Amino acid sequence: MEFQEAKDYLFQKLAPSKIMALASSVHNHVMVRNVSCLIYDEAIYFKTDKNFRKTKQLYENPRVALCFNGIQVEGVATIKGLVVDEPERKFETLYQKYLWGSYNAYSHEDTEILVEVKPVFVEIWDTDDKNKAFQIFIDFDTQKVEYKKYDE
């Protein structure tokens, strides 16, 4: 499997939106919580309040991991500013479309910031059409992919 094919596979499995577990750590204190994510432009985006503990962690240590259903994404989080200040307001539009309940409840907050997570390393556990398990490891820095059959 080539890098582009693996990358496409990843984003097809996640898009357009998922509730993902976000792990972050600072000073050896690890936290995990669910975040409502949108997947576009080869990144994972979520919003959060700029005053939350997780936001303070992200400022101190932007290295995070996100997990959903056999897909673990290790990446770097970048705080992009207020959700309403994003050029073209793509996140806001997609959030309203795919995550209406959360959008309706929290979109009015003027403390909501947009966080972008760019993948660095990804591990995917999946099964083929014969229900045989396999793993795909994607290294975004080196653009290398390793495909491993788990069930022979």
Contact map, one row per residue, 1 for C-alpha under 8 A:
11101100000000000000000000000000000000000000000000000000000000000000000000000000000000000000000000000000000000000000000000000000000000000000000011100000
11111100000000000000000000000000000000000000000000000000000000000000000000000000000000000000000000000000000000000000000000000000000000000000000110000000
11111110000000000000000000000000000000000000000000000000000000000000000000000000000000000000000000000000000000000000000000000000000000000100001110000000
01111111000000000000000000000000000000000000000000000000000000000000000000000000000000000000000000000000000000000000000000000000000000000000000000000000
11111111100000000000000000000000000000000000000000000000000000000000000000000000000000000000000000000000000000000000000000000000000000000000000000000000
11111111110000000000000000000000000000000000000000000000000000000000000000000000000000000000000000000000000000000000000000000000000000010100000010000000
00111111111000000000000000000000000000000000000000000000000000000000000000000000000000000000000000000000000000000000000000000000000000000100000000000000
00011111111100000000000000000000000000000000000000000000000000000000000000000000000000000000000000000000000000000000000000000000000000000000000000000000
00001111111110000000000000000000000000000000000000000000000000000000000000000000000000000000000000000000000000000000000000000000000000000000000000000000
00000111111111000000000000000000000000000000000000000000000000000000000000000000000000000000000000000000000000000000000000010000000000000000000000000000
00000011111111100000000000000000000000100100000000000000000000000000000000000000000000000000000000000000000000000000000000000000000000000000000000000000
00000001111111100000000000000000000000000000000000000000000000000000000000000000000000000000000000000000000000000000000000000000000000000000000000000000
00000000111111100000000000000000000000000000000000000000000000000000000000000000000000000000000000000000000000000000000000000000000000000000000000000000
00000000011111111100000000000000000000100000000000000000000000000000000000000000000000000000000000000000000000000000000000000000000000000000000000000000
00000000001111111100000000000000000001110000000000000000000000000000000000000000000000000000000000000000000000000000000000000000000000000000000000000000
00000000000001111100000000000000000001110000000000000000000000000000000000000000000000000000000001000000000000000000000000000000000000000000000000000000
00000000000001111110000000000000000111100000000000000000000000000000000000000000000000000000000001100000000000000000000000000000000000000000000000000000
00000000000001111111000000000000000111000000000000000000000000000001000000000000000000000000000000000000000000000000000000000000000000000000000000000000
00000000000000001111100000000000011110000000000000000000000000000001000000000000000000000000000000000000000000000000000000000000000000000000000000000000
00000000000000000111110000000000011110000000000000000000000000000111000000000000000000000000000000000000000000000000000000000000000000000000000000000000
00000000000000000011111000000001111000000000000000000000000000000111000000000000000000000000000000000000000000000000000000000000000000000000000000000000
00000000000000000001111100000001111000000000000000000000000000011110000000000000000000000000000000000000000000000000000000000000000000000000000000000000
00000000000000000000111110000111100000000000000000000000000000011100000000000000000000000000000000000000000000000000000000000000000000000000000000000000
00000000000000000000011111000111000000000000000000000100110011111000000000000000000000000000000000000000000000000000000000000000000000000000000000000000
00000000000000000000001111111110000000000000000000000000100010110000000000000000000000000000000000000000000000000000000000000000000000000000000000000000
00000000000000000000000111111100000000000000000000000000100110000000000000000000000000000000000000000000000000000000000000000000000000000000000000000000
00000000000000000000000011111000000000000000000000000000000000000000000000000000000000000000000000000000000000000000000000000000000000000000000000000000
00000000000000000000000011111100000000000000000000000000000000000000000000000000000000000000000000000000000000000000000000000000000000000000000000000000
00000000000000000000000011111110000000000000000000000000000000000000000000000000000000000000000000000000000000000000000000000000000000000000000000000000
00000000000000000000001111011111000000000000000000000000000000000000000000000000000000000000000000000000000000000000000000000000000000000000000000000000
00000000000000000000001110001111100000000000000000000100000000000000000000000000000000000000000000000000000000000000000000000000000000000000000000000000
00000000000000000000111100000111110000000000000000000000000000000000000000000000000000000000000000000000000000000000000000000000000000000000000000000000
00000000000000000000111000000011111000000000000000000000000000000000000000000000000000000000000000000000000000000000000000000000000000000000000000000000
00000000000000000011110000000001111100000000000000000000000000000000000000000000000000000000000000000000000000000000000000000000000000000000000000000000
00000000000000000011110000000000111110000000011000000000000000000000000000000000000000000000000000000000000000000000000000000000000000000000000000000000
00000000000000001111000000000000011111000000011000000000000000000000000000000000000000000000000000100000000000000000000000000000000000000000000000000000
00000000000000001111000000000000001111100001111000000000000000000000000000000000000000000000000000000000000000000000000000000000000000000000000000000000
00000000000000111100000000000000000111110001110000000000000000000000000000000000000000000010011000000000000000000000000000000000000000000000000000000000
00000000001001111000000000000000000011111111100000000000000000000000000000000000000000000000000000000000000000000000000000000000000000000000000000000000
00000000000000110000000000000000000001111111100000000000000000000000000000000000000000000000000000000000000000000000000000000000000000000000000000000000
00000000000000000000000000000000000000111110000000000000000000000000000000000000000000000000000000000000000000000000000000000000000000000000000000000000
00000000001000000000000000000000000000111111000000000000000000000000000000000000000000000000000000000000000000000000010000000000000000000000000000000000
00000000000000000000000000000000000000111111100000000000000000000000000000000000000000000000000000000000000000000001111000000000000000000000000000000000
00000000000000000000000000000000000011110111110000000000000000000000000000000000000000000000000000000000000000000001110000000000000000000000000000000000
00000000000000000000000000000000000011110011111000000000000000000000000000000000000000000010000000000000000000000111100000000000000000000000000000000000
00000000000000000000000000000000001111000001111100000000000000000000000000000000000000000000000000000000000000000111000000000000000000000000000000000000
00000000000000000000000000000000001110000000111110000000000000000000000000000000001000000000000000000000000000011110000000000000000000000000000000000000
00000000000000000000000000000000000000000000011111010010000000000000000000000000000000000000000000000000000000011110000000000000000000000000000000000000
00000000000000000000000000000000000000000000001111110010000000000000000000000000000000000000000000000000000000111000000000000000000000000000000000000000
00000000000000000000000000000000000000000000000111110011000000000000000000000000000000000000000000000000000000111000000000000000000000000000000000000000
00000000000000000000000000000000000000000000000011111011000000000000000000000000000000000000000000000000000000100000000000000000000000000000000000000000
00000000000000000000000000000000000000000000000111111111000000000000000000000000000000000000000000000000000000000000000000000000000000000000000000000000
00000000000000000000000000000000000000000000000000111111100000000000000000000000000000000000000000000000000000000000000000000000000000000000000000000000
00000000000000000000000100000010000000000000000000011111110000000000000000000000000000000000000000000000000000000000000000000000000000000000000000000000
00000000000000000000000000000000000000000000000111111111111000000000000000000000000000000000000000000000000000000000000000000000000000000000000000000000
00000000000000000000000000000000000000000000000001111111111100000000000000000000000000000000000000000000000000000000000000000000000000000000000000000000
00000000000000000000000111000000000000000000000000001111111111000000000000000000000000000000000000000000000000000000000000000000000000000000000000000000
00000000000000000000000100000000000000000000000000000111111111100000000000001100000000000000000000000000000000000000000000000000000000000000000000000000
00000000000000000000000000000000000000000000000000000011111111000000000000000010000000000000000000000000000000000000000000000000000000000000000000000000
00000000000000000000000001000000000000000000000000000001111111000000000000000000000000000000000000000000000000000000000000000000000000000000000000000000
00000000000000000000000111000000000000000000000000000000111111100000000000000000000000000000000000000000000000000000000000000000000000000000000000000000
00000000000000000000000100000000000000000000000000000000111111110000000000011100000000000000000000000000000000000000000000000000000000000000000000000000
00000000000000000000000110000000000000000000000000000000010011111000000001111000000000000000000000000000000000000000000000000000000000000000000000000000
00000000000000000000011110000000000000000000000000000000000001111100000001111000000000000000000000000000000000000000000000000000000000000000000000000000
00000000000000000000011100000000000000000000000000000000000000111110000111100000000000000000000000000000000000000000000000000000000000000000000000000000
00000000000000000001111000000000000000000000000000000000000000011111000111000000000000000000000000000000000000000000000000000000000000000000000000000000
00000000000000000001110000000000000000000000000000000000000000001111111110000000000000000000000000000000000000000000000000000000000000000000000000000000
00000000000000000111100000000000000000000000000000000000000000000111111100000000000000000000000000000000000000000000000000000000000000000000000000000000
00000000000000000000000000000000000000000000000000000000000000000011111000000000000000000000000000000000000000000000000000000000000000000000000000000000
00000000000000000000000000000000000000000000000000000000000000000011111100000000000000000000000000000000000000000000000000111100000000000000000000000000
00000000000000000000000000000000000000000000000000000000000000000011111110000000000000000000000000000000000000000000000001111000000000000000000000000000
00000000000000000000000000000000000000000000000000000000000000001111011111000000000000000000000000000000000000000000000001110000000000000000000000000000
00000000000000000000000000000000000000000000000000000000000000001110001111100000000000000000000000000000000000000000001111100000000000000000000000000000
00000000000000000000000000000000000000000000000000000000000000111100000111110000000000000000000000000000000000000000001111000000000000000000000000000000
00000000000000000000000000000000000000000000000000000000000000111000000011111000000000000000000000000000000000000000111110000000000000000000000000000000
00000000000000000000000000000000000000000000000000000000000001110000000001111100000000000000000000000000000000000000111100000000000000000000000000000000
00000000000000000000000000000000000000000000000000000000010001110000000000111110000000000000000000000000000000000011110000000000000000000000000000000000
00000000000000000000000000000000000000000000000000000000010001000000000000011111000000000000000000000000000000000011100000000000000000000000000000000000
00000000000000000000000000000000000000000000000000000000001000000000000000001111100000000000000000000000000000001111000000000000000000000000000000000000
00000000000000000000000000000000000000000000000000000000000000000000000000000111111001000000000000000000000000001111000000000000000000000000000000000000
00000000000000000000000000000000000000000000000000000000000000000000000000000011111011000000000000000000000000001110000000000000000000000000000000000000
00000000000000000000000000000000000000000000000000000000000000000000000000000001111111000000000000000000000001111100000000000000000000000000000000000000
00000000000000000000000000000000000000000000001000000000000000000000000000000001111111001011000000000000000000011100000000000000000000000000000000000000
00000000000000000000000000000000000000000000000000000000000000000000000000000000011111001001000000000000000000000000000000000000000000000000000000000000
00000000000000000000000000000000000000000000000000000000000000000000000000000000111111101000000000000000000000000000000000000000000000000000000000000000
00000000000000000000000000000000000000000000000000000000000000000000000000000001111111111110000000000000000000000000000000000000000000000000000000000000
00000000000000000000000000000000000000000000000000000000000000000000000000000000000011111100000000000000000000000000000000000000000000000000000000000000
00000000000000000000000000000000000000000000000000000000000000000000000000000000000001111100000000000000000000000000000000000000000000000000000000000000
00000000000000000000000000000000000000000000000000000000000000000000000000000000001111111111100000000000000000000000000000000000000000000000000000000000
00000000000000000000000000000000000000000000000000000000000000000000000000000000000001111111110000000000000000000000000000000000000000000000000000000000
00000000000000000000000000000000000001000000100000000000000000000000000000000000001001001111111000000000000000000000000000000000000000000000000000000000
00000000000000000000000000000000000000000000000000000000000000000000000000000000001100001111111100000000000000000000000000000000000000000000000000000000
00000000000000000000000000000000000000000000000000000000000000000000000000000000000000001111111110000000000000000000000000000000000000000000000000000000
00000000000000000000000000000000000001000000000000000000000000000000000000000000000000000111111111100000000000000000000000000000000000000000000000000000
00000000000000000000000000000000000001000000000000000000000000000000000000000000000000000011111111110010000000000000000000000000000000000000000000000000
00000000000000000000000000000000000000000000000000000000000000000000000000000000000000000001111111110011000000000000000000000000000000000000000000000000
00000000000000000000000000000000000000000000000000000000000000000000000000000000000000000000111111110000000000000000000000000000000000000000000000000000
00000000000000011000000000000000000000000000000000000000000000000000000000000000000000000000011111110000000000000000000000000000000000000000000000000000
00000000000000001000000000000000000100000000000000000000000000000000000000000000000000000000011111111110000000000000000000000000000000000000000000000000
00000000000000000000000000000000000000000000000000000000000000000000000000000000000000000000001111111111000000000000000000000000000000000000000000000000
00000000000000000000000000000000000000000000000000000000000000000000000000000000000000000000000000111111100000000000000000000000000000000000000000000000
00000000000000000000000000000000000000000000000000000000000000000000000000000000000000000000000000111111111000000000000000000000000000000000000000000000
00000000000000000000000000000000000000000000000000000000000000000000000000000000000000000000001100111111111000000000000000000000000000000000000000000000
00000000000000000000000000000000000000000000000000000000000000000000000000000000000000000000000100011111111100000000000000000000000000000000000000000000
00000000000000000000000000000000000000000000000000000000000000000000000000000000000000000000000000001111111100000000000000000000000000000000000000000000
00000000000000000000000000000000000000000000000000000000000000000000000000000000000000000000000000000111111110000000000000000000000000000000000000000000
00000000000000000000000000000000000000000000000000000000000000000000000000000000000000000000000000000111111110010000000000000000000000000000000000000000
00000000000000000000000000000000000000000000000000000000000000000000000000000000000000000000000000000001111111000000000000000000000000000000000000000000
00000000000000000000000000000000000000000000000000000000000000000000000000000000000000000000000000000000011111110000000000000000000000000000000000000000
00000000000000000000000000000000000000000000000000000000000000000000000000000000010000000000000000000000000111110000000000000000000000000000000000000000
00000000000000000000000000000000000000000000000011100000000000000000000000000000010000000000000000000000000011111000000000000000000000000000000000000000
00000000000000000000000000000000000000000000001111000000000000000000000000000000011000000000000000000000001011111100000000000000000000000000000000000000
00000000000000000000000000000000000000000000001111000000000000000000000000000011111000000000000000000000000000111110000000000000000000000000000000000000
00000000000000000000000000000000000000000000111100000000000000000000000000000011111000000000000000000000000000011111000000000000000000000000000000000000
00000000000000000000000000000000000000000000111100000000000000000000000000001111100000000000000000000000000000001111100000000000000000000000000000000000
00000000000000000000000000000000000000000011110000000000000000000000000000001111000000000000000000000000000000000111110000000000000000000000000000000000
00000000000000000000000000000000000000000011100000000000000000000000000000111100000000000000000000000000000000000011111000000000000000000000000000000000
00000000000000000000000000000000000000000111000000000000000000000000000000111000000000000000000000000000000000000001111100000000000000000000000000000000
00000000000000000000000000000000000000000010000000000000000000000000000011110000000000000000000000000000000000000000111111000000000000000001000000000000
00000000000000000000000000000000000000000000000000000000000000000000000011110000000000000000000000000000000000000000011111000000000000000011100000000000
00000000000000000000000000000000000000000000000000000000000000000000000011100000000000000000000000000000000000000000001111100000000000001111100000000000
00000000000000000000000000000000000000000000000000000000000000000000001111000000000000000000000000000000000000000000001111110000000000011110000000000000
00000000000000000000000000000000000000000000000000000000000000000000011110000000000000000000000000000000000000000000000011111000000000111100000000000000
00000000010000000000000000000000000000000000000000000000000000000000011100000000000000000000000000000000000000000000000001111100000000111000000000000000
00000000000000000000000000000000000000000000000000000000000000000000011000000000000000000000000000000000000000000000000000111110000011110000000000000000
00000000000000000000000000000000000000000000000000000000000000000000010000000000000000000000000000000000000000000000000000011111000011100000000000000000
00000000000000000000000000000000000000000000000000000000000000000000000000000000000000000000000000000000000000000000000000001111111111000000000000000000
00000000000000000000000000000000000000000000000000000000000000000000000000000000000000000000000000000000000000000000000000000111111111000000000000000000
00000000000000000000000000000000000000000000000000000000000000000000000000000000000000000000000000000000000000000000000000000011111100000000000000000000
00000000000000000000000000000000000000000000000000000000000000000000000000000000000000000000000000000000000000000000000000000011111100000000000000000000
00000000000000000000000000000000000000000000000000000000000000000000000000000000000000000000000000000000000000000000000000000011111110000000000000000000
00000000000000000000000000000000000000000000000000000000000000000000000000000000000000000000000000000000000000000000000000000011111111000000000000001111
00000000000000000000000000000000000000000000000000000000000000000000000000000000000000000000000000000000000000000000000000001111001111100000000000001110
00000000000000000000000000000000000000000000000000000000000000000000000000000000000000000000000000000000000000000000000000001111000111110000000000111110
00000000000000000000000000000000000000000000000000000000000000000000000000000000000000000000000000000000000000000000000000111100000011111000000000111100
00000100000000000000000000000000000000000000000000000000000000000000000000000000000000000000000000000000000000000000000001111000000001111100000011110000
00000000000000000000000000000000000000000000000000000000000000000000000000000000000000000000000000000000000000000000000011110000000000111110000011100000
00100110000000000000000000000000000000000000000000000000000000000000000000000000000000000000000000000000000000000000000011100000000000011111001111000000
00000000000000000000000000000000000000000000000000000000000000000000000000000000000000000000000000000000000000000000000111000000000000001111111110000000
00000000000000000000000000000000000000000000000000000000000000000000000000000000000000000000000000000000000000000000001110000000000000000111111100000000
00000000000000000000000000000000000000000000000000000000000000000000000000000000000000000000000000000000000000000000000110000000000000000011111000000000
00000000000000000000000000000000000000000000000000000000000000000000000000000000000000000000000000000000000000000000000000000000000000000011111100000000
00100000000000000000000000000000000000000000000000000000000000000000000000000000000000000000000000000000000000000000000000000000000000000111111110000000
01100000000000000000000000000000000000000000000000000000000000000000000000000000000000000000000000000000000000000000000000000000000000000111011111000000
11100100000000000000000000000000000000000000000000000000000000000000000000000000000000000000000000000000000000000000000000000000000000011110001111100000
10000000000000000000000000000000000000000000000000000000000000000000000000000000000000000000000000000000000000000000000000000000000000011100000111110000
10000000000000000000000000000000000000000000000000000000000000000000000000000000000000000000000000000000000000000000000000000000000001111000000011111000
00000000000000000000000000000000000000000000000000000000000000000000000000000000000000000000000000000000000000000000000000000000000001110000000001111100
00000000000000000000000000000000000000000000000000000000000000000000000000000000000000000000000000000000000000000000000000000000000111100000000000111111
00000000000000000000000000000000000000000000000000000000000000000000000000000000000000000000000000000000000000000000000000000000000111100000000000011111
00000000000000000000000000000000000000000000000000000000000000000000000000000000000000000000000000000000000000000000000000000000000111000000000000001111
00000000000000000000000000000000000000000000000000000000000000000000000000000000000000000000000000000000000000000000000000000000000100000000000000001111
